[in-house]
Amino acid sequence: MNSGTTELAWFKSSYSGSEGDSCVEVAAAEQGVYVRDSKDVTRPHLAIGCEEWSRFTGFVANA
C-alpha cells in the first residue's frame, strides 16, 4: 500500500484506557488499513490490505 500516512485520520478503539498506554491506532485508506503504536507515532506503520483486515476483524469478532 502506498499512501501518505500524514493525511490519514488516526483513531484509537473505544476500549482504550485514558492513560494511553499499550494502545494502537488505526486509519482507513482506500487500499486498506494502517496500524501504528500510539505511544510512538514516529515508528513505521503496519499496512494491511482490505481483504486481510476483513479476515482479521472477522476472526477477532468470532473469538
N, C-alpha and C positions, 0 to 999 in steps of 0.2 A: 504494500500500500504506500502510496506517495501522496502526502498531504502536508500542508503547513500546519504543524501542531500548535502554533501560537494563535491561530484563528479559531480553534476549537472551543466549544463550551463544555468545560470540565465540571463534573458533579460527583459528589460522594453519595453513598447509599444512605437512605433514611435510618438505617440501622447503625450507622457510625456514631460513636460516642462524641461528646462535646470536647473531650480532651485532645482529639485529633491524632491520637497515637494508633499505630497499626492499621491505617486506612489506605485504601486505594481509591483512585478517582478514575472515572471512565468518561469518554467523549465519543459520540457517534459521528461517523463520517459516511459519505456515500459509499466508500469502498469497504467499510467495516467499522470496527471499534478499536479505540486506543485505550490502553490502561497504563496508569503511572502511579508511582509511590507518592502519596500526598505529603509525606514528610520531607521529600527531596525531589521537587519537580524539575530539577536540572538534570537528573539522571535520564538515560534513554527510556523511551516509551516502548511498550509492547504493542504491536499492531496485530489485530486478529481479524480475519476475513469474516464476512457476514454469515456464511454457512457454518463456519467453525464456532462463531459466537452463539448462533442459534442452537447448535448441538450442546454446547457448554451450558447455556442457561436452561435448556430442557432437562439435561442431566441433573443440575442442581435443584430444579423445581421438583423433580421426582425422587430426590434422595431423602 
